[in-house]
């Protein structure tokens, strides 16, 4: 290879290394968050290099793309296909809405919820007016609720449930309130944890978000490990970040996402779940203007786990 090709090879390899090992500086965060674009770029470059008979550059670009893809897949849901319900167990569907990006009126939100018809709903960053509106207009379907009213800032939260909420715990991550509810059916309790992590917008916020995730991991790992658990929320990080990897390793939770799309918005909303459950599907939610407004996941109890069955009303 000539000097120019060596420089290109070096840059390609360095970017791949940054995504996988994630050194702590701002440019590395930007590169890591755009890993999907990097993969597509590397594949396109590989085809371009092939046209000019740059075989070594073809190998380096495609191999780098493969390594990044395998790295991301390793942190995704490890099922090649989502499992199917055999019809013997009822589904538990949970849905998380981020209303900040919703471009529509309140009746459209109600319509979307009715169409989805999940058992548990969570909302963040909603105003006191919208909070009251949702509770009043959905009370015939969702008789149980709890919320944190912070005047519409990102710490404002609302949980609606068809299943009775038997316990509520407000806990704090670096001073920011989070919600954990226990929903109780006839034969099993399920812990539903609703959390949001501070966005990484400057160097100081990186340490705050890392501390929040460490505290969240500690909170989850110290509770009753036999209770089926679902964690949802706006984590403001892609799931292949070091912090999310730490959370999953510390808590033994599974990532519901099996893959991600190159959408307008990076995959910052996540659903994680414990081994007592099986994920049947996960989908991103969009409004009629293609804004990403949330995520929905469908679960059943893991029949291979000793912790029994779930019966929904």
C-alpha positions in Angstrom: 0.0 0.0 0.0 1.1 3.5 -0.7 1.2 6.2 2.1 -2.3 7.5 1.2 -3.8 4.0 1.5 -2.0 3.4 4.8 -3.5 6.6 6.2 -7.0 5.6 5.1 -6.5 2.2 6.7 -5.3 3.7 9.9 -8.3 6.0 10.1 -10.7 3.2 9.4 -9.2 1.0 12.1 -9.0 3.8 14.7 -12.7 4.7 14.3 -13.7 1.0 14.7 -11.5 0.8 17.8 -13.1 3.9 19.3 -16.6 2.5 18.8 -15.7 -0.8 20.5 -13.5 0.4 23.3 -15.1 3.9 23.8 -12.4 6.1 25.2 -13.8 8.9 27.4 -13.7 12.0 25.2 -16.5 13.9 23.5 -15.5 13.0 19.9 -15.5 9.3 20.8 -19.1 9.7 22.2 -20.2 11.2 18.9 -18.5 8.4 16.8 -19.9 5.7 19.1 -23.5 7.1 18.9 -23.3 7.1 15.1 -22.0 3.5 14.8 -24.8 2.5 12.5 -23.9 5.3 10.1 -20.2 4.2 10.3 -21.2 0.6 9.4 -23.1 1.8 6.3 -20.2 4.1 5.4 -17.7 1.3 5.7 -19.7 -1.0 3.5 -20.1 1.7 0.9 -16.4 2.5 1.0 -15.6 -1.2 0.6 -17.6 -1.3 -2.7 -16.0 1.9 -3.8 -12.5 0.6 -3.1 -13.4 -2.6 -5.0 -14.1 -0.4 -8.1 -10.5 0.9 -7.9 -9.0 -2.5 -7.2 -7.9 -1.5 -3.6 -8.2 -5.0 -2.2 -6.5 -4.3 1.1 -8.7 -1.3 1.7 -11.8 -3.4 0.8 -10.8 -6.1 3.4 -10.1 -3.5 6.1 -13.3 -1.5 5.6 -15.5 -4.6 5.4 -13.8 -6.4 8.2 -14.1 -3.3 10.4 -17.8 -3.0 9.5 -18.3 -6.7 10.5 -16.5 -6.3 13.8 -18.6 -3.3 14.8 -21.8 -5.1 13.7 -20.9 -8.2 15.8 -20.1 -5.9 18.8 -23.5 -4.3 18.6 -25.3 -7.6 18.0 -23.5 -9.1 21.1 -25.3 -6.5 23.3 -28.7 -6.9 21.5 -31.3 -9.5 22.3 -29.5 -12.8 21.6 -32.5 -14.5 19.9 -32.2 -14.7 16.1 -36.0 -14.5 16.0 -38.3 -13.3 18.7 -40.1 -16.2 20.3 -43.8 -16.8 19.7 -46.5 -17.2 22.2 -48.0 -20.7 22.1 -51.3 -19.3 23.2 -51.2 -20.8 26.7 -49.9 -17.7 28.4 -51.4 -14.2 28.2 -49.3 -11.4 26.8 -48.1 -8.5 28.9 -47.6 -5.4 26.7 -45.8 -2.3 28.0 -45.5 1.0 26.2 -43.3 4.0 26.8 -44.2 7.5 25.4 -41.9 10.5 25.1 -44.4 13.3 24.4 -41.7 15.9 23.8 -41.4 15.0 20.1 -45.1 14.3 19.6 -46.5 16.7 16.9 -50.2 16.3 17.3 -53.1 17.1 19.6 -54.1 15.3 22.7 -56.9 13.2 21.1 -54.3 11.7 18.7 -52.3 10.4 21.7 -55.5 8.8 23.1 -56.2 7.3 19.7 -52.7 5.8 19.5 -53.0 4.3 23.0 -56.4 2.7 22.3 -55.0 1.2 19.1 -52.0 -0.2 20.9 -54.0 -1.3 24.0 -51.0 -2.2 26.2 -51.4 -3.3 29.9 -48.9 -0.7 31.2 -48.1 2.8 29.9 -45.4 5.2 30.9 -45.0 8.9 29.9 -42.3 11.3 30.5 -41.8 15.1 30.2 -45.6 15.8 30.2 -47.2 18.9 31.5 -49.6 18.9 34.4 -52.4 19.6 32.0 -51.6 16.7 29.8 -51.0 14.5 32.9 -54.6 15.2 34.1 -56.0 14.9 30.6 -54.5 11.4 30.1 -55.7 10.1 33.5 -59.2 11.4 33.0 -59.6 10.2 29.4 -58.1 6.8 30.0 -59.5 5.9 33.4 -62.1 3.5 31.9 -59.3 1.5 30.5 -56.5 2.2 33.0 -57.9 2.3 36.5 -54.6 2.5 38.2 -52.0 5.3 38.0 -49.1 7.0 39.8 -47.1 10.1 38.7 -44.4 12.6 39.5 -45.5 16.1 38.7 -42.5 18.4 38.1 -44.3 21.1 36.1 -43.6 19.5 32.7 -39.8 19.1 32.9 -38.0 15.8 32.0 -38.5 14.4 35.5 -42.3 14.5 35.2 -43.6 11.0 34.9 -46.9 9.1 34.7 -47.6 5.4 34.8 -51.0 4.0 33.8 -51.9 0.4 34.4 -54.8 -2.0 33.8 -53.3 -4.3 36.4 -53.6 -3.1 40.1 -50.6 -1.1 41.3 -49.9 -2.5 44.8 -46.7 -0.6 45.7 -45.0 2.6 44.5 -41.4 3.6 45.2 -39.9 6.9 44.3 -36.1 6.7 44.2 -33.5 9.1 43.1 -30.6 9.0 40.7 -28.2 11.9 41.3 -31.2 13.9 42.6 -33.6 13.1 39.8 -36.7 11.2 40.8 -37.5 7.8 39.2 -40.5 5.5 39.6 -40.8 1.8 40.5 -44.3 0.2 40.7 -45.3 -3.2 41.7 -48.3 -4.5 39.7 -50.0 -7.5 41.2 -52.1 -10.0 39.4 -53.6 -13.3 40.8 -50.4 -15.3 40.8 -47.4 -13.0 40.3 -45.9 -9.6 41.1 -44.1 -7.7 38.4 -41.8 -4.8 39.1 -42.1 -2.0 36.5 -39.2 0.5 36.7 -39.5 3.8 34.8 -36.3 5.7 34.6 -34.7 8.5 32.6 -31.0 9.3 32.4 -29.5 12.7 31.9 -28.4 13.4 28.3 -24.7 13.6 27.5 -24.4 17.1 26.1 -21.2 18.2 27.7 -18.2 16.6 29.5 -19.7 17.0 33.0 -23.0 15.4 32.1 -21.2 12.3 31.0 -20.1 11.7 34.6 -23.6 12.4 35.8 -25.2 9.9 33.5 -22.6 7.3 34.4 -23.3 7.8 38.1 -27.1 7.6 37.5 -26.7 4.3 35.6 -24.5 2.9 38.3 -27.0 3.9 41.0 -29.9 2.4 38.9 -27.9 -0.9 38.5 -27.4 -1.0 42.3 -31.0 -0.3 43.0 -32.2 -3.1 40.6 -29.6 -5.6 41.8 -30.4 -5.2 45.5 -34.2 -5.8 45.2 -35.8 -9.2 45.1 -34.2 -11.0 42.2 -37.0 -13.5 41.8 -39.5 -10.8 40.9 -40.0 -10.5 37.2 -38.8 -7.0 36.2 -39.2 -4.7 33.3 -37.2 -1.5 33.0 -38.3 1.2 30.5 -37.4 4.8 29.8 -35.3 7.4 28.0 -31.7 6.5 28.7 -30.3 9.0 26.2 -27.6 6.6 25.2 -27.4 3.9 22.6 -27.5 0.4 24.1 -23.9 -0.4 23.0 -22.5 2.3 25.2 -20.2 1.2 28.1 -22.7 2.5 30.7 -25.6 0.4 29.3 -23.4 -2.6 29.0 -22.5 -2.2 32.7 -26.2 -1.9 33.6 -27.0 -5.2 31.9 -24.0 -7.0 33.3 -24.6 -5.8 36.8 -28.4 -6.6 36.9 -28.5 -9.7 34.6 -31.2 -8.0 32.6 -31.8 -8.7 28.9 -32.0 -6.1 26.2 -35.4 -6.3 24.4 -34.0 -4.8 21.2 -32.8 -7.4 18.7 -31.8 -4.9 16.0 -32.1 -1.2 15.3 -33.1 0.8 12.3 -31.3 3.9 10.9 -34.2 6.2 11.8 -34.3 9.9 12.3 -33.5 9.5 15.9 -30.9 7.3 17.6 -32.2 4.4 19.7 -32.3 6.1 23.1 -35.5 4.6 24.5 -35.0 1.1 25.8 -36.8 -1.8 27.5 -34.8 -4.3 29.6 -36.3 -7.3 31.3 -35.3 -10.1 33.7 -34.9 -13.8 33.0 -38.3 -14.6 34.4 -39.8 -13.1 31.2 -39.5 -13.7 27.5 -39.7 -10.9 24.9 -42.1 -11.6 22.0 -41.5 -8.3 20.1 -40.4 -4.7 20.4 -41.3 -1.9 18.1 -40.6 1.8 17.9 -43.5 4.2 17.9 -43.9 7.1 15.5 -46.5 9.9 15.1 -48.1 10.8 11.8 -45.1 13.0 11.0 -42.6 10.2 11.5 -41.3 11.5 14.8 -40.1 8.8 17.1 -42.3 9.1 20.1 -41.7 5.9 22.1 -41.3 2.2 22.2 -43.6 -0.8 22.9 -42.7 -4.3 24.0 -44.6 -7.6 24.4 -43.7 -10.2 27.0 -44.8 -13.5 28.5 -43.5 -15.3 31.5 -40.6 -17.7 30.8 -42.1 -21.2 31.2 -38.6 -22.6 31.6 -38.0 -20.4 34.7 -39.2 -21.8 38.1 -40.9 -18.6 39.0 -44.4 -19.7 37.8 -47.0 -18.1 35.7 -48.6 -14.8 35.0 -52.3 -14.4 34.6 -53.6 -11.0 33.4 -57.1 -9.8 34.0 
